[in-house]
Amino acid sequence: MDQDRAYERAELIKAFAHPTRLQILAELAKGTRCVTDMEDLLPVTQVNISQHLTVLRNARLVDFVQDGALRCYYLSRPKLVEGVLALLSADHPVLRKTREQIDREKARGGKEKVAVRG
């Protein structure tokens, strides 16, 4: 992966990296929500919600439509958001390697299948 692409992806991951933003994304995965709707659902102020929505919008994860005085937000990259939320929700085991497995991997110059210990 080249450096520019790595930087872009790191910035995108940063947009996910806040508990309130994760909650907002989870709510928007259920459907379009206006800021006032999210105010009722989340334990933060409207100003704070708007700040987080700006971060998500700058990352092109969400967008909005104007409904009178209200802005109603939706996921603009639903497959990406839903995929990340699903990965975060999954209970993936932690892999543990022995020193011998690491040495064999290094000797082969690649990855070796490792048994999952749980």
Secondary structure by P-SEA (a helix, b strand, c coil): ccaaaaaaaaaaaaaaccaaaaaaaaaaaaccccaaaaaacccccaaaaaaaaaaaaaaccbbbbbcccbbbbccccaaaaaaaaaaaacbbbbbbbcaaaaaaaaaaccccbbbbcc
